[in-house]
Amino acid sequence: MFILSILSDLIRIPPHTFNVPIQEALKNEIHQKYSNKVLANVGLVLSLWDIMDIKEGLLRPGDGASYVEIKFRMVVWKPFIGEIVEGTVNDCTLEGIKVKLEFFDDIFIPQKMLFENCEFKGVEKAWVWKPDEDTELFIDIGEKIRFRVEEEAFFNVKPKTNINNEVEKSSTPPYAIVASCQTDGMGCVSWWD
Amino acid sequence: MKVLVERDKFLSDYEVMEHLKSMKKEWTVQSNEKRKKFVNHGGLDLEVITNDTLKYLSTRPCSHIKSDNDFAELMKYLNTLSLVKVEKLEIVNALPRSMVHLYSIIEECDTRFESEVCEQILEKINDLFPIEETEEAEEAEEAEEQEEVDDN
């Protein structure tokens, strides 16, 4: 689900863009700063929607650029709790299923949030749902899956301070979603057609 | 940076798709005009997320929506029912074609709506945004082929 968020920021307009209209210059600067980034408690930012207000530019001694305070709206991807989303199965492990969308990868369905009578088959690397004795429904990698959003979590990812010293490579994503697959209509899309 | 309003308005998939498409068009026009000059339209990140999102949206039901009028008509119809705003939005985004799907979107659908009403919703969606037969047949064929490959 996509939403609009209102933000305000002080944007630096570098001197070499003084020849283009200020809206264009601001648009480029905003896109470079925010696009494809996760804002804590807001979501994954896609692009600018519109600029609502542009204040007068400010100058700073020793810098040729102008600083402009603006108010603008961004298109943000942030599903709400309880939303039904469709994605592709990325990986199946004993812990659960990893789901990805084309632009967002950190969705996880833990094993306890799958259907009852679900079983993991290590050989085939797939989860199997047994709605009754004789039926076996497979959730394979690459299959389209429908799920309900249950939880979301934001982590503060610290910037890399030392590039040469790659000791700690944190694997926690800045924005992760926990989903469930327990009611009718959930699971592989093809089951319910 | 300050976040003034976290969730100002909801957007439907269709609106986002149109917005991204128009943005992408702008770049292409710009880069054609000033081919020789250095063109800067917002960096690599913007391009990556736009392309990925458009790819995602093209697989979503909103790609079946052909015109704004059809979209508006569906909204007008949904407004006549006592649905919550979010539910309407989800219907518009998902365009459910089957009962199970509709039931999963609308909470307590069986107590709130008669089954005829549900069928009417599905019918309306099918009327306004028909899935082309050929496409479906092709997909089915592809799926069968895939299965055969898998079996082998």
Boltz contact constraints between the chains, C-beta under 6 A:
constraints:
  - contact:
      token1: [A, 2]
      token2: [B, 11]
      max_distance: 6.0
  - contact:
      token1: [A, 2]
      token2: [B, 16]
      max_distance: 6.0
  - contact:
      token1: [A, 3]
      token2: [B, 7]
      max_distance: 6.0
  - contact:
      token1: [A, 3]
      token2: [B, 10]
      max_distance: 6.0
  - contact:
      token1: [A, 4]
      token2: [B, 8]
      max_distance: 6.0
  - contact:
      token1: [A, 4]
      token2: [B, 9]
      max_distance: 6.0
  - contact:
      token1: [A, 5]
      token2: [B, 6]
      max_distance: 6.0
  - contact:
      token1: [A, 6]
      token2: [B, 4]
      max_distance: 6.0
  - contact:
      token1: [A, 6]
      token2: [B, 5]
      max_distance: 6.0
  - contact:
      token1: [A, 6]
      token2: [B, 8]
      max_distance: 6.0
  - contact:
      token1: [A, 7]
      token2: [B, 3]
      max_distance: 6.0
  - contact:
      token1: [A, 8]
      token2: [B, 2]
      max_distance: 6.0
  - contact:
      token1: [A, 8]
      token2: [B, 4]
      max_distance: 6.0
  - contact:
      token1: [A, 9]
      token2: [B, 1]
      max_distance: 6.0
  - contact:
      token1: [A, 28]
      token2: [B, 40]
      max_distance: 6.0
  - contact:
      token1: [A, 28]
      token2: [B, 42]
      max_distance: 6.0
  - contact:
      token1: [A, 31]
      token2: [B, 42]
      max_distance: 6.0
  - contact:
      token1: [A, 31]
      token2: [B, 43]
      max_distance: 6.0
  - contact:
      token1: [A, 31]
      token2: [B, 46]
      max_distance: 6.0
  - contact:
      token1: [A, 32]
      token2: [B, 43]
      max_distance: 6.0
  - contact:
      token1: [A, 35]
      token2: [B, 45]
      max_distance: 6.0
  - contact:
      token1: [A, 35]
      token2: [B, 46]
      max_distance: 6.0
  - contact:
      token1: [A, 35]
      token2: [B, 49]
      max_distance: 6.0
  - contact:
      token1: [A, 36]
      token2: [B, 45]
      max_distance: 6.0
  - contact:
      token1: [A, 36]
      token2: [B, 48]
      max_distance: 6.0
  - contact:
      token1: [A, 36]
      token2: [B, 49]
      max_distance: 6.0
  - contact:
      token1: [A, 42]
      token2: [B, 3]
      max_distance: 6.0
  - contact:
      token1: [A, 42]
      token2: [B, 6]
      max_distance: 6.0
  - contact:
      token1: [A, 46]
      token2: [B, 49]
      max_distance: 6.0
  - contact:
      token1: [A, 84]
      token2: [B, 104]
      max_distance: 6.0
  - contact:
      token1: [A, 84]
      token2: [B, 105]
      max_distance: 6.0
  - contact:
      token1: [A, 101]
      token2: [B, 56]
      max_distance: 6.0
  - contact:
      token1: [A, 102]
      token2: [B, 52]
      max_distance: 6.0
  - contact:
      token1: [A, 102]
      token2: [B, 55]
      max_distance: 6.0
  - contact:
      token1: [A, 102]
      token2: [B, 56]
      max_distance: 6.0
  - contact:
      token1: [A, 103]
      token2: [B, 49]
      max_distance: 6.0
  - contact:
      token1: [A, 103]
      token2: [B, 52]
      max_distance: 6.0
  - contact:
      token1: [A, 103]
      token2: [B, 53]
      max_distance: 6.0
  - contact:
      token1: [A, 103]
      token2: [B, 56]
      max_distance: 6.0
  - contact:
      token1: [A, 184]
      token2: [B, 100]
      max_distance: 6.0
  - contact:
      token1: [A, 185]
      token2: [B, 100]
      max_distance: 6.0
  - contact:
      token1: [A, 185]
      token2: [B, 101]
      max_distance: 6.0
  - contact:
      token1: [A, 185]
      token2: [B, 104]
      max_distance: 6.0
  - contact:
      token1: [A, 192]
      token2: [B, 100]
      max_distance: 6.0
